[in-house]
């Protein structure tokens, strides 16, 4: 059995609402093939934002500084 046949077989077993969700998913896959994803640096390029490694390290320290390193024993 080919992949399209397998997909169609499984699709027929789904309720109409889930069939519609599958169709929307396939549509999104087809639409997404044309545009490459941008990195955060690319997204921020027009805003003249410069983030240094030190800035990232400081943000990580602030976020994770109080996170427990060991889990409590049960």
PDB file of N, CA, C, O and CB in Angstrom:
ATOM      1  N   UNK A   1       0.848  -1.179   0.000  1.00  0.00           N
ATOM      2  CA  UNK A   1       0.000   0.000   0.000  1.00  0.00           C
ATOM      3  C   UNK A   1       0.895   1.244   0.000  1.00  0.00           C
ATOM      4  O   UNK A   1       1.830   1.330   0.797  1.00  0.00           O
ATOM      5  CB  UNK A   1      -0.966  -0.003   1.230  1.00  0.00           C
ATOM      6  N   UNK A   2       0.623   2.188  -0.869  1.00  0.00           N
ATOM      7  CA  UNK A   2       1.425   3.406  -0.963  1.00  0.00           C
ATOM      8  C   UNK A   2       1.102   4.353   0.197  1.00  0.00           C
ATOM      9  O   UNK A   2       0.105   4.180   0.897  1.00  0.00           O
ATOM     10  CB  UNK A   2       1.180   4.111  -2.314  1.00  0.00           C
ATOM     11  N   UNK A   3       1.943   5.331   0.381  1.00  0.00           N
ATOM     12  CA  UNK A   3       1.714   6.310   1.456  1.00  0.00           C
ATOM     13  C   UNK A   3       0.408   7.061   1.243  1.00  0.00           C
ATOM     14  O   UNK A   3      -0.358   7.186   2.198  1.00  0.00           O
ATOM     15  CB  UNK A   3       2.882   7.305   1.536  1.00  0.00           C
ATOM     16  N   UNK A   4       0.103   7.572   0.045  1.00  0.00           N
ATOM     17  CA  UNK A   4      -1.189   8.245  -0.135  1.00  0.00           C
ATOM     18  C   UNK A   4      -2.378   7.320   0.178  1.00  0.00           C
ATOM     19  O   UNK A   4      -3.381   7.768   0.732  1.00  0.00           O
ATOM     20  CB  UNK A   4      -1.305   8.767  -1.570  1.00  0.00           C
ATOM     21  N   UNK A   5      -2.268   6.065  -0.168  1.00  0.00           N
ATOM     22  CA  UNK A   5      -3.347   5.123   0.138  1.00  0.00           C
ATOM     23  C   UNK A   5      -3.478   4.927   1.644  1.00  0.00           C
ATOM     24  O   UNK A   5      -4.589   4.856   2.168  1.00  0.00           O
ATOM     25  CB  UNK A   5      -3.098   3.770  -0.555  1.00  0.00           C
ATOM     26  N   UNK A   6      -2.346   4.838   2.342  1.00  0.00           N
ATOM     27  CA  UNK A   6      -2.374   4.684   3.803  1.00  0.00           C
ATOM     28  C   UNK A   6      -2.998   5.907   4.468  1.00  0.00           C
ATOM     29  O   UNK A   6      -3.807   5.785   5.387  1.00  0.00           O
ATOM     30  CB  UNK A   6      -0.951   4.454   4.349  1.00  0.00           C
ATOM     31  N   UNK A   7      -2.609   7.086   3.989  1.00  0.00           N
ATOM     32  CA  UNK A   7      -3.149   8.332   4.552  1.00  0.00           C
ATOM     33  C   UNK A   7      -4.650   8.402   4.322  1.00  0.00           C
ATOM     34  O   UNK A   7      -5.411   8.724   5.234  1.00  0.00           O
ATOM     35  CB  UNK A   7      -2.454   9.565   3.928  1.00  0.00           C
ATOM     36  N   UNK A   8      -5.068   8.101   3.110  1.00  0.00           N
ATOM     37  CA  UNK A   8      -6.489   8.152   2.785  1.00  0.00           C
ATOM     38  C   UNK A   8      -7.278   7.149   3.622  1.00  0.00           C
ATOM     39  O   UNK A   8      -8.383   7.450   4.074  1.00  0.00           O
ATOM     40  CB  UNK A   8      -6.705   7.880   1.293  1.00  0.00           C
ATOM     41  N   UNK A   9      -6.718   5.965   3.829  1.00  0.00           N
ATOM     42  CA  UNK A   9      -7.383   4.943   4.633  1.00  0.00           C
ATOM     43  C   UNK A   9      -7.582   5.429   6.071  1.00  0.00           C
ATOM     44  O   UNK A   9      -8.658   5.272   6.648  1.00  0.00           O
ATOM     45  CB  UNK A   9      -6.568   3.635   4.618  1.00  0.00           C
ATOM     46  N   UNK A  10      -6.530   6.018   6.637  1.00  0.00           N
ATOM     47  CA  UNK A  10      -6.634   6.536   8.009  1.00  0.00           C
ATOM     48  C   UNK A  10      -7.561   7.747   8.079  1.00  0.00           C
ATOM     49  O   UNK A  10      -8.300   7.914   9.049  1.00  0.00           O
ATOM     50  CB  UNK A  10      -5.245   6.913   8.544  1.00  0.00           C
ATOM     51  N   UNK A  11      -7.520   8.591   7.050  1.00  0.00           N
ATOM     52  CA  UNK A  11      -8.361   9.778   7.004  1.00  0.00           C
ATOM     53  C   UNK A  11      -9.842   9.408   7.021  1.00  0.00           C
ATOM     54  O   UNK A  11     -10.646  10.056   7.692  1.00  0.00           O
ATOM     55  CB  UNK A  11      -8.040  10.603   5.762  1.00  0.00           C
ATOM     56  N   UNK A  12     -10.190   8.370   6.283  1.00  0.00           N
ATOM     57  CA  UNK A  12     -11.594   7.934   6.227  1.00  0.00           C
ATOM     58  C   UNK A  12     -12.113   7.466   7.581  1.00  0.00           C
ATOM     59  O   UNK A  12     -13.319   7.493   7.826  1.00  0.00           O
ATOM     60  CB  UNK A  12     -11.752   6.815   5.211  1.00  0.00           C
ATOM     61  N   UNK A  13     -11.217   7.041   8.454  1.00  0.00           N
ATOM     62  CA  UNK A  13     -11.630   6.583   9.774  1.00  0.00           C
ATOM     63  C   UNK A  13     -11.809   7.688  10.798  1.00  0.00           C
ATOM     64  O   UNK A  13     -12.231   7.433  11.926  1.00  0.00           O
ATOM     65  CB  UNK A  13     -10.645   5.618  10.284  1.00  0.00           C
ATOM     66  N   UNK A  14     -11.492   8.907  10.411  1.00  0.00           N
ATOM     67  CA  UNK A  14     -11.607  10.044  11.336  1.00  0.00           C
ATOM     68  C   UNK A  14     -12.979  10.705  11.224  1.00  0.00           C
ATOM     69  O   UNK A  14     -13.612  10.661  10.169  1.00  0.00           O
ATOM     70  CB  UNK A  14     -10.499  11.080  11.057  1.00  0.00           C
ATOM     71  N   UNK A  15     -13.435  11.318  12.317  1.00  0.00           N
ATOM     72  CA  UNK A  15     -14.670  12.101  12.237  1.00  0.00           C
ATOM     73  C   UNK A  15     -14.451  13.351  11.376  1.00  0.00           C
ATOM     74  O   UNK A  15     -13.311  13.777  11.193  1.00  0.00           O
ATOM     75  CB  UNK A  15     -15.156  12.500  13.658  1.00  0.00           C
ATOM     76  N   UNK A  16     -15.529  13.942  10.847  1.00  0.00           N
ATOM     77  CA  UNK A  16     -15.409  15.096   9.942  1.00  0.00           C
ATOM     78  C   UNK A  16     -14.570  16.253  10.490  1.00  0.00           C
ATOM     79  O   UNK A  16     -13.820  16.876   9.739  1.00  0.00           O
ATOM     80  CB  UNK A  16     -16.772  15.608   9.615  1.00  0.00           C
ATOM     81  N   UNK A  17     -14.687  16.544  11.777  1.00  0.00           N
ATOM     82  CA  UNK A  17     -13.929  17.665  12.346  1.00  0.00           C
ATOM     83  C   UNK A  17     -12.429  17.403  12.263  1.00  0.00           C
ATOM     84  O   UNK A  17     -11.653  18.316  11.980  1.00  0.00           O
ATOM     85  CB  UNK A  17     -14.342  17.909  13.810  1.00  0.00           C
ATOM     86  N   UNK A  18     -12.024  16.174  12.507  1.00  0.00           N
ATOM     87  CA  UNK A  18     -10.598  15.846  12.431  1.00  0.00           C
ATOM     88  C   UNK A  18     -10.134  15.763  10.979  1.00  0.00           C
ATOM     89  O   UNK A  18      -8.979  16.067  10.682  1.00  0.00           O
ATOM     90  CB  UNK A  18     -10.312  14.520  13.154  1.00  0.00           C
ATOM     91  N   UNK A  19     -11.014  15.357  10.079  1.00  0.00           N
ATOM     92  CA  UNK A  19     -10.673  15.356   8.666  1.00  0.00           C
ATOM     93  C   UNK A  19     -10.374  16.781   8.202  1.00  0.00           C
ATOM     94  O   UNK A  19      -9.451  17.016   7.423  1.00  0.00           O
ATOM     95  CB  UNK A  19     -11.815  14.739   7.831  1.00  0.00           C
ATOM     96  N   UNK A  20     -11.182  17.736   8.704  1.00  0.00           N
ATOM     97  CA  UNK A  20     -10.972  19.135   8.348  1.00  0.00           C
ATOM     98  C   UNK A  20      -9.637  19.628   8.905  1.00  0.00           C
ATOM     99  O   UNK A  20      -8.926  20.387   8.247  1.00  0.00           O
ATOM    100  CB  UNK A  20     -12.130  20.009   8.874  1.00  0.00           C
ATOM    101  N   UNK A  21      -9.302  19.191  10.117  1.00  0.00           N
ATOM    102  CA  UNK A  21      -8.024  19.585  10.719  1.00  0.00           C
ATOM    103  C   UNK A  21      -6.861  19.045   9.899  1.00  0.00           C
ATOM    104  O   UNK A  21      -5.855  19.731   9.723  1.00  0.00           O
ATOM    105  CB  UNK A  21      -7.929  19.082  12.174  1.00  0.00           C
ATOM    106  N   UNK A  22      -6.991  17.821   9.397  1.00  0.00           N
ATOM    107  CA  UNK A  22      -5.943  17.241   8.546  1.00  0.00           C
ATOM    108  C   UNK A  22      -5.806  18.057   7.267  1.00  0.00           C
ATOM    109  O   UNK A  22      -4.690  18.345   6.837  1.00  0.00           O
ATOM    110  CB  UNK A  22      -6.259  15.758   8.209  1.00  0.00           C
ATOM    111  N   UNK A  23      -6.910  18.427   6.664  1.00  0.00           N
ATOM    112  CA  UNK A  23      -6.884  19.233   5.446  1.00  0.00           C
ATOM    113  C   UNK A  23      -6.195  20.578   5.692  1.00  0.00           C
ATOM    114  O   UNK A  23      -5.385  21.019   4.876  1.00  0.00           O
ATOM    115  CB  UNK A  23      -8.311  19.457   4.925  1.00  0.00           C
ATOM    116  N   UNK A  24      -6.510  21.221   6.799  1.00  0.00           N
ATOM    117  CA  UNK A  24      -5.880  22.502   7.131  1.00  0.00           C
ATOM    118  C   UNK A  24      -4.378  22.328   7.350  1.00  0.00           C
ATOM    119  O   UNK A  24      -3.585  23.189   6.969  1.00  0.00           O
ATOM    120  CB  UNK A  24      -6.532  23.113   8.385  1.00  0.00           C
ATOM    121  N   UNK A  25      -3.993  21.204   7.969  1.00  0.00           N
ATOM    122  CA  UNK A  25      -2.585  20.929   8.184  1.00  0.00           C
ATOM    123  C   UNK A  25      -1.853  20.754   6.853  1.00  0.00           C
ATOM    124  O   UNK A  25      -0.766  21.299   6.660  1.00  0.00           O
ATOM    125  CB  UNK A  25      -2.416  19.683   9.051  1.00  0.00           C
ATOM    126  N   UNK A  26      -2.450  19.999   5.949  1.00  0.00           N
ATOM    127  CA  UNK A  26      -1.837  19.787   4.633  1.00  0.00           C
ATOM    128  C   UNK A  26      -1.723  21.126   3.897  1.00  0.00           C
ATOM    129  O   UNK A  26      -0.709  21.395   3.253  1.00  0.00           O
ATOM    130  CB  UNK A  26      -2.668  18.768   3.792  1.00  0.00           C
ATOM    131  N   UNK A  27      -2.751  21.958   3.990  1.00  0.00           N
ATOM    132  CA  UNK A  27      -2.692  23.284   3.365  1.00  0.00           C
ATOM    133  C   UNK A  27      -1.537  24.099   3.939  1.00  0.00           C
ATOM    134  O   UNK A  27      -0.822  24.772   3.197  1.00  0.00           O
ATOM    135  CB  UNK A  27      -4.023  24.036   3.562  1.00  0.00           C
ATOM    136  N   UNK A  28      -1.353  24.043   5.260  1.00  0.00           N
ATOM    137  CA  UNK A  28      -0.279  24.820   5.884  1.00  0.00           C
ATOM    138  C   UNK A  28       1.085  24.293   5.452  1.00  0.00           C
ATOM    139  O   UNK A  28       2.024  25.075   5.304  1.00  0.00           O
ATOM    140  CB  UNK A  28      -0.403  24.780   7.420  1.00  0.00           C
ATOM    141  N   UNK A  29       1.213  22.987   5.247  1.00  0.00           N
ATOM    142  CA  UNK A  29       2.476  22.432   4.763  1.00  0.00           C
ATOM    143  C   UNK A  29       2.780  22.931   3.358  1.00  0.00           C
ATOM    144  O   UNK A  29       3.923  23.266   3.048  1.00  0.00           O
ATOM    145  CB  UNK A  29       2.433  20.899   4.781  1.00  0.00           C
ATOM    146  N   UNK A  30       1.766  22.981   2.514  1.00  0.00           N
ATOM    147  CA  UNK A  30       1.966  23.440   1.149  1.00  0.00           C
ATOM    148  C   UNK A  30       2.335  24.918   1.111  1.00  0.00           C
ATOM    149  O   UNK A  30       3.189  25.321   0.321  1.00  0.00           O
ATOM    150  CB  UNK A  30       0.713  23.190   0.321  1.00  0.00           C
ATOM    151  N   UNK A  31       1.713  25.716   1.938  1.00  0.00           N
ATOM    152  CA  UNK A  31       1.986  27.151   1.955  1.00  0.00           C
ATOM    153  C   UNK A  31       3.354  27.456   2.540  1.00  0.00           C
ATOM    154  O   UNK A  31       3.994  28.423   2.127  1.00  0.00           O
ATOM    155  CB  UNK A  31       0.915  27.881   2.744  1.00  0.00           C
ATOM    156  N   UNK A  32       3.814  26.661   3.483  1.00  0.00           N
ATOM    157  CA  UNK A  32       5.060  26.937   4.187  1.00  0.00           C
ATOM    158  C   UNK A  32       6.308  26.604   3.417  1.00  0.00           C
ATOM    159  O   UNK A  32       7.400  26.945   3.870  1.00  0.00           O
ATOM    160  CB  UNK A  32       5.081  26.204   5.446  1.00  0.00           C
ATOM    161  N   UNK A  33       6.207  25.961   2.286  1.00  0.00           N
ATOM    162  CA  UNK A  33       7.401  25.538   1.563  1.00  0.00           C
ATOM    163  C   UNK A  33       8.137  26.675   0.881  1.00  0.00           C
ATOM    164  O   UNK A  33       9.320  26.530   0.576  1.00  0.00           O
ATOM    165  CB  UNK A  33       7.036  24.518   0.550  1.00  0.00           C
ATOM    166  N   UNK A  34       7.491  27.790   0.631  1.00  0.00           N
ATOM    167  CA  UNK A  34       8.114  28.852  -0.135  1.00  0.00           C
ATOM    168  C   UNK A  34       8.990  29.791   0.659  1.00  0.00           C
ATOM    169  O   UNK A  34      10.034  30.206   0.156  1.00  0.00           O
ATOM    170  CB  UNK A  34       7.083  29.627  -0.798  1.00  0.00           C
ATOM    171  N   UNK A  35       8.620  30.146   1.869  1.00  0.00           N
ATOM    172  CA  UNK A  35       9.332  31.165   2.622  1.00  0.00           C
ATOM    173  C   UNK A  35      10.258  30.539   3.667  1.00  0.00           C
ATOM    174  O   UNK A  35       9.797  29.785   4.524  1.00  0.00           O
ATOM    175  CB  UNK A  35       8.342  32.108   3.294  1.00  0.00           C
ATOM    176  N   UNK A  36      11.554  30.843   3.606  1.00  0.00           N
ATOM    177  CA  UNK A  36      12.466  30.327   4.629  1.00  0.00           C
ATOM    178  C   UNK A  36      12.231  31.059   5.951  1.00  0.00           C
ATOM    179  O   UNK A  36      11.810  32.216   5.962  1.00  0.00           O
ATOM    180  CB  UNK A  36      13.946  30.481   4.176  1.00  0.00           C
ATOM    181  N   UNK A  37      12.503  30.386   7.045  1.00  0.00           N
ATOM    182  CA  UNK A  37      12.365  30.999   8.360  1.00  0.00           C
ATOM    183  C   UNK A  37      13.532  31.945   8.614  1.00  0.00           C
ATOM    184  O   UNK A  37      14.650  31.701   8.159  1.00  0.00           O
ATOM    185  CB  UNK A  37      12.289  29.922   9.462  1.00  0.00           C
ATOM    186  N   UNK A  38      13.267  33.020   9.339  1.00  0.00           N
ATOM    187  CA  UNK A  38      14.310  33.976   9.680  1.00  0.00           C
ATOM    188  C   UNK A  38      14.822  33.687  11.086  1.00  0.00           C
ATOM    189  O   UNK A  38      14.080  33.217  11.948  1.00  0.00           O
ATOM    190  CB  UNK A  38      13.784  35.427   9.573  1.00  0.00           C
ATOM    191  N   UNK A  39      16.087  33.973  11.302  1.00  0.00           N
ATOM    192  CA  UNK A  39      16.652  33.878  12.643  1.00  0.00           C
ATOM    193  C   UNK A  39      16.182  35.089  13.447  1.00  0.00           C
ATOM    194  O   UNK A  39      15.646  36.041  12.880  1.00  0.00           O
ATOM    195  CB  UNK A  39      18.220  33.801  12.597  1.00  0.00           C
ATOM    196  N   UNK A  40      16.379  35.056  14.750  1.00  0.00           N
ATOM    197  CA  UNK A  40      16.028  36.222  15.570  1.00  0.00           C
ATOM    198  C   UNK A  40      16.828  37.441  15.123  1.00  0.00           C
ATOM    199  O   UNK A  40      16.321  38.563  15.108  1.00  0.00           O
ATOM    200  CB  UNK A  40      16.282  35.934  17.070  1.00  0.00           C
ATOM    201  N   UNK A  41      18.073  37.203  14.762  1.00  0.00           N
ATOM    202  CA  UNK A  41      18.891  38.321  14.288  1.00  0.00           C
ATOM    203  C   UNK A  41      18.284  38.927  13.027  1.00  0.00           C
ATOM    204  O   UNK A  41      18.278  40.147  12.861  1.00  0.00           O
ATOM    205  CB  UNK A  41      20.338  37.860  14.015  1.00  0.00           C
ATOM    206  N   UNK A  42      17.775  38.078  12.143  1.00  0.00           N
ATOM    207  CA  UNK A  42      17.146  38.567  10.926  1.00  0.00           C
ATOM    208  C   UNK A  42      15.849  39.299  11.201  1.00  0.00           C
ATOM    209  O   UNK A  42      15.535  40.288  10.540  1.00  0.00           O
ATOM    210  CB  UNK A  42      16.894  37.428   9.984  1.00  0.00           C
ATOM    211  N   UNK A  43      15.092  38.815  12.177  1.00  0.00           N
ATOM    212  CA  UNK A  43      13.829  39.471  12.522  1.00  0.00           C
ATOM    213  C   UNK A  43      14.052  40.850  13.136  1.00  0.00           C
ATOM    214  O   UNK A  43      13.246  41.758  12.936  1.00  0.00           O
ATOM    215  CB  UNK A  43      13.033  38.601  13.487  1.00  0.00           C
ATOM    216  N   UNK A  44      15.148  41.007  13.883  1.00  0.00           N
ATOM    217  CA  UNK A  44      15.424  42.266  14.562  1.00  0.00           C
ATOM    218  C   UNK A  44      16.238  43.233  13.715  1.00  0.00           C
ATOM    219  O   UNK A  44      16.465  44.366  14.140  1.00  0.00           O
ATOM    220  CB  UNK A  44      16.146  41.999  15.848  1.00  0.00           C
ATOM    221  N   UNK A  45      16.678  42.828  12.543  1.00  0.00           N
ATOM    222  CA  UNK A  45      17.589  43.646  11.739  1.00  0.00           C
ATOM    223  C   UNK A  45      17.041  45.044  11.477  1.00  0.00           C
ATOM    224  O   UNK A  45      17.796  46.016  11.520  1.00  0.00           O
ATOM    225  CB  UNK A  45      17.872  42.960  10.421  1.00  0.00           C
ATOM    226  N   UNK A  46      15.770  45.162  11.211  1.00  0.00           N
ATOM    227  CA  UNK A  46      15.198  46.473  10.884  1.00  0.00           C
ATOM    228  C   UNK A  46      15.042  47.385  12.091  1.00  0.00           C
ATOM    229  O   UNK A  46      14.758  48.571  11.929  1.00  0.00           O
ATOM    230  CB  UNK A  46      13.860  46.292  10.230  1.00  0.00           C
ATOM    231  N   UNK A  47      15.223  46.854  13.308  1.00  0.00           N
ATOM    232  CA  UNK A  47      15.044  47.656  14.518  1.00  0.00           C
ATOM    233  C   UNK A  47      16.358  48.136  15.115  1.00  0.00           C
ATOM    234  O   UNK A  47      16.358  48.796  16.154  1.00  0.00           O
ATOM    235  CB  UNK A  47      14.290  46.862  15.546  1.00  0.00           C
ATOM    236  N   UNK A  48      17.479  47.816  14.475  1.00  0.00           N
ATOM    237  CA  UNK A  48      18.792  48.252  14.940  1.00  0.00           C
ATOM    238  C   UNK A  48      19.030  47.842  16.388  1.00  0.00           C
ATOM    239  O   UNK A  48      19.429  48.665  17.213  1.00  0.00           O
ATOM    240  CB  UNK A  48      18.930  49.765  14.794  1.00  0.00           C
ATOM    241  N   UNK A  49      18.786  46.577  16.696  1.00  0.00           N
ATOM    242  CA  UNK A  49      19.006  46.021  18.028  1.00  0.00           C
ATOM    243  C   UNK A  49      20.272  45.177  17.982  1.00  0.00           C
ATOM    244  O   UNK A  49      20.458  44.356  17.083  1.00  0.00           O
ATOM    245  CB  UNK A  49      17.777  45.174  18.507  1.00  0.00           C
ATOM    246  N   UNK A  50      21.130  45.390  18.957  1.00  0.00           N
ATOM    247  CA  UNK A  50      22.354  44.584  19.040  1.00  0.00           C
ATOM    248  C   UNK A  50      22.357  43.865  20.374  1.00  0.00           C
ATOM    249  O   UNK A  50      22.332  44.498  21.430  1.00  0.00           O
ATOM    250  CB  UNK A  50      23.640  45.467  18.877  1.00  0.00           C
ATOM    251  N   UNK A  51      22.386  42.555  20.327  1.00  0.00           N
ATOM    252  CA  UNK A  51      22.427  41.760  21.548  1.00  0.00           C
ATOM    253  C   UNK A  51      23.772  41.053  21.598  1.00  0.00           C
ATOM    254  O   UNK A  51      24.153  40.337  20.672  1.00  0.00           O
ATOM    255  CB  UNK A  51      21.243  40.734  21.608  1.00  0.00           C
ATOM    256  N   UNK A  52      24.475  41.267  22.690  1.00  0.00           N
ATOM    257  CA  UNK A  52      25.799  40.692  22.856  1.00  0.00           C
ATOM    258  C   UNK A  52      25.701  39.404  23.675  1.00  0.00           C
ATOM    259  O   UNK A  52      24.708  39.160  24.360  1.00  0.00           O
ATOM    260  CB  UNK A  52      26.754  41.704  23.534  1.00  0.00           C
ATOM    261  N   UNK A  53      26.734  38.602  23.591  1.00  0.00           N
ATOM    262  CA  UNK A  53      26.791  37.350  24.349  1.00  0.00           C
ATOM    263  C   UNK A  53      26.668  37.625  25.846  1.00  0.00           C
ATOM    264  O   UNK A  53      26.062  36.843  26.579  1.00  0.00           O
ATOM    265  CB  UNK A  53      28.103  36.593  24.052  1.00  0.00           C
ATOM    266  N   UNK A  54      27.240  38.732  26.292  1.00  0.00           N
ATOM    267  CA  UNK A  54      27.162  39.097  27.715  1.00  0.00           C
ATOM    268  C   UNK A  54      25.710  39.365  28.125  1.00  0.00           C
ATOM    269  O   UNK A  54      25.301  39.016  29.232  1.00  0.00           O
ATOM    270  CB  UNK A  54      28.038  40.345  28.004  1.00  0.00           C
ATOM    271  N   UNK A  55      24.934  39.986  27.228  1.00  0.00           N
ATOM    272  CA  UNK A  55      23.517  40.252  27.509  1.00  0.00           C
ATOM    273  C   UNK A  55      22.748  38.948  27.676  1.00  0.00           C
ATOM    274  O   UNK A  55      21.916  38.820  28.574  1.00  0.00           O
ATOM    275  CB  UNK A  55      22.889  41.094  26.383  1.00  0.00           C
ATOM    276  N   UNK A  56      23.030  37.991  26.813  1.00  0.00           N
ATOM    277  CA  UNK A  56      22.356  36.690  26.886  1.00  0.00           C
ATOM    278  C   UNK A  56      22.749  35.976  28.167  1.00  0.00           C
ATOM    279  O   UNK A  56      21.898  35.393  28.839  1.00  0.00           O
ATOM    280  CB  UNK A  56      22.700  35.818  25.657  1.00  0.00           C
ATOM    281  N   UNK A  57      24.040  36.016  28.513  1.00  0.00           N
ATOM    282  CA  UNK A  57      24.511  35.364  29.739  1.00  0.00           C
ATOM    283  C   UNK A  57      23.847  35.980  30.972  1.00  0.00           C
ATOM    284  O   UNK A  57      23.453  35.262  31.892  1.00  0.00           O
ATOM    285  CB  UNK A  57      26.044  35.475  29.853  1.00  0.00           C
ATOM    286  N   UNK A  58      23.725  37.290  30.988  1.00  0.00           N
ATOM    287  CA  UNK A  58      23.076  37.973  32.122  1.00  0.00           C
ATOM    288  C   UNK A  58      21.609  37.599  32.227  1.00  0.00           C
ATOM    289  O   UNK A  58      21.102  37.369  33.325  1.00  0.00           O
ATOM    290  CB  UNK A  58      23.213  39.493  31.985  1.00  0.00           C
ATOM    291  N   UNK A  59      20.916  37.537  31.083  1.00  0.00           N
ATOM    292  CA  UNK A  59      19.496  37.156  31.094  1.00  0.00           C
ATOM    293  C   UNK A  59      19.333  35.731  31.601  1.00  0.00           C
ATOM    294  O   UNK A  59      18.420  35.447  32.376  1.00  0.00           O
ATOM    295  CB  UNK A  59      18.882  37.292  29.684  1.00  0.00           C
ATOM    296  N   UNK A  60      20.209  34.836  31.169  1.00  0.00           N
ATOM    297  CA  UNK A  60      20.155  33.445  31.652  1.00  0.00           C
ATOM    298  C   UNK A  60      20.381  33.389  33.157  1.00  0.00           C
ATOM    299  O   UNK A  60      19.691  32.656  33.866  1.00  0.00           O
ATOM    300  CB  UNK A  60      21.207  32.574  30.928  1.00  0.00           C
ATOM    301  N   UNK A  61      21.340  34.160  33.639  1.00  0.00           N
ATOM    302  CA  UNK A  61      21.648  34.183  35.072  1.00  0.00           C
ATOM    303  C   UNK A  61      20.437  34.671  35.869  1.00  0.00           C
ATOM    304  O   UNK A  61      20.108  34.111  36.914  1.00  0.00           O
ATOM    305  CB  UNK A  61      22.874  35.087  35.352  1.00  0.00           C
ATOM    306  N   UNK A  62      19.774  35.721  35.366  1.00  0.00           N
ATOM    307  CA  UNK A  62      18.590  36.243  36.040  1.00  0.00           C
ATOM    308  C   UNK A  62      17.447  35.236  36.045  1.00  0.00           C
ATOM    309  O   UNK A  62      16.748  35.077  37.046  1.00  0.00           O
ATOM    310  CB  UNK A  62      18.139  37.530  35.378  1.00  0.00           C
ATOM    311  N   UNK A  63      17.265  34.556  34.910  1.00  0.00           N
ATOM    312  CA  UNK A  63      16.146  33.608  34.804  1.00  0.00           C
ATOM    313  C   UNK A  63      16.385  32.348  35.617  1.00  0.00           C
ATOM    314  O   UNK A  63      15.477  31.863  36.292  1.00  0.00           O
ATOM    315  CB  UNK A  63      15.908  33.235  33.350  1.00  0.00           C
ATOM    316  N   UNK A  64      17.589  31.819  35.561  1.00  0.00           N
ATOM    317  CA  UNK A  64      17.861  30.511  36.138  1.00  0.00           C
ATOM    318  C   UNK A  64      18.655  30.573  37.441  1.00  0.00           C
ATOM    319  O   UNK A  64      18.960  29.530  38.018  1.00  0.00           O
ATOM    320  CB  UNK A  64      18.599  29.674  35.147  1.00  0.00           C
ATOM    321  N   UNK A  65      18.996  31.767  37.915  1.00  0.00           N
ATOM    322  CA  UNK A  65      19.827  31.900  39.108  1.00  0.00           C
ATOM    323  C   UNK A  65      19.248  31.262  40.360  1.00  0.00           C
ATOM    324  O   UNK A  65      19.992  30.711  41.171  1.00  0.00           O
ATOM    325  CB  UNK A  65      20.070  33.329  39.372  1.00  0.00           C
ATOM    326  N   UNK A  66      17.943  31.327  40.528  1.00  0.00           N
ATOM    327  CA  UNK A  66      17.335  30.772  41.738  1.00  0.00           C
ATOM    328  C   UNK A  66      16.733  29.379  41.498  1.00  0.00           C
ATOM    329  O   UNK A  66      16.068  28.828  42.376  1.00  0.00           O
ATOM    330  CB  UNK A  66      16.255  31.719  42.258  1.00  0.00           C
ATOM    331  N   UNK A  67      16.966  28.821  40.321  1.00  0.00           N
ATOM    332  CA  UNK A  67      16.436  27.491  40.026  1.00  0.00           C
ATOM    333  C   UNK A  67      17.221  26.452  40.801  1.00  0.00           C
ATOM    334  O   UNK A  67      18.450  26.438  40.743  1.00  0.00           O
ATOM    335  CB  UNK A  67      16.489  27.192  38.510  1.00  0.00           C
ATOM    336  N   UNK A  68      16.524  25.569  41.534  1.00  0.00           N
ATOM    337  CA  UNK A  68      17.247  24.569  42.344  1.00  0.00           C
ATOM    338  C   UNK A  68      18.054  23.620  41.463  1.00  0.00           C
ATOM    339  O   UNK A  68      17.561  23.141  40.441  1.00  0.00           O
ATOM    340  CB  UNK A  68      16.259  23.763  43.211  1.00  0.00           C
ATOM    341  N   UNK A  69      19.271  23.357  41.856  1.00  0.00           N
ATOM    342  CA  UNK A  69      20.149  22.471  41.101  1.00  0.00           C
ATOM    343  C   UNK A  69      19.858  21.000  41.392  1.00  0.00           C
ATOM    344  O   UNK A  69      20.102  20.137  40.549  1.00  0.00           O
ATOM    345  CB  UNK A  69      21.603  22.785  41.417  1.00  0.00           C
ATOM    346  N   UNK A  70      19.349  20.724  42.558  1.00  0.00           N
ATOM    347  CA  UNK A  70      19.023  19.349  42.925  1.00  0.00           C
ATOM    348  C   UNK A  70      17.546  19.264  43.267  1.00  0.00           C
ATOM    349  O   UNK A  70      16.965  20.201  43.813  1.00  0.00           O
ATOM    350  CB  UNK A  70      19.893  18.864  44.115  1.00  0.00           C
ATOM    351  N   UNK A  71      16.958  18.143  42.944  1.00  0.00           N
ATOM    352  CA  UNK A  71      15.553  17.931  43.264  1.00  0.00           C
ATOM    353  C   UNK A  71      15.434  17.433  44.695  1.00  0.00           C
ATOM    354  O   UNK A  71      16.297  16.697  45.173  1.00  0.00           O
ATOM    355  CB  UNK A  71      14.903  16.929  42.278  1.00  0.00           C
ATOM    356  N   UNK A  72      14.367  17.831  45.382  1.00  0.00           N
ATOM    357  CA  UNK A  72      14.171  17.339  46.753  1.00  0.00           C
ATOM    358  C   UNK A  72      14.016  15.819  46.747  1.00  0.00           C
ATOM    359  O   UNK A  72      13.406  15.247  45.844  1.00  0.00           O
ATOM    360  CB  UNK A  72      12.928  18.005  47.406  1.00  0.00           C
ATOM    361  N   UNK A  73      14.570  15.191  47.752  1.00  0.00           N
ATOM    362  CA  UNK A  73      14.437  13.735  47.870  1.00  0.00           C
ATOM    363  C   UNK A  73      13.081  13.395  48.437  1.00  0.00           C
ATOM    364  O   UNK A  73      12.591  14.046  49.360  1.00  0.00           O
ATOM    365  CB  UNK A  73      15.552  13.141  48.754  1.00  0.00           C
ATOM    366  N   UNK A  74      12.469  12.347  47.859  1.00  0.00           N
ATOM    367  CA  UNK A  74      11.133  11.974  48.336  1.00  0.00           C
ATOM    368  C   UNK A  74      11.202  10.995  49.459  1.00  0.00           C
ATOM    369  O   UNK A  74      10.168  10.576  49.978  1.00  0.00           O
ATOM    370  CB  UNK A  74      10.307  11.398  47.221  1.00  0.00           C
TER     371      UNK A  74
END
